[in-house]
Amino acid sequence: MPEWTHPTDGQAEIKGDTLTFSTASRAPNSSFAVDLKALQPDGSGRVVSKDNKNREWYVTLDPGSGARPFHVTYSYNACRRVYMPKT
């Protein structure tokens, strides 16, 4: 699967059940907010969102707590972005 590996500067923040990622990048879905209520108790899972064309895209988190990488994938192409929060 192609993977987008260019570093993206941005800010990831979790408040309550919402993950917000903001960046100056103009790439589709590069800044977003998603509801994390669907995650498993261990912090893992996939959250579904929709873009402005009503196409699904997904944020996937591995188990754990605190800052850890998360992945963004799309229903309409094979690309995957990996976001690595700075600690």
C-alpha positions, 0 to 999 in steps of 0.5 A, a space after each residue: 500500500 502506498 504510504 505518504 511519508 513526507 513529514 507534516 508539521 501540525 498539532 494533535 490534541 485530544 480533549 474528551 472524546 475528540 481528536 483534533 489535528 491541525 496543519 497548514 497543509 492543503 492536502 485533503 483531510 489534512 486538518 480534521 476533528 474526529 470523535 474517538 468514542 468508537 475506540 476500544 478500552 485499550 485505545 485502539 480502533 478505527 474511526 470513520 469520517 466523511 470528506 466534503 464529497 461524502 466519501 469515507 476516510 478512517 483514522 486508526 490507532 494502535 493500542 496504548 495511551 499517550 502520544 503514538 502514531 495514528 494512520 489515516 486511510 481512505 475508502 476511495 484510494 490506497 494511500 495511507 498517511 502516518 502521523 507521528 506526534 512529537 513528544 
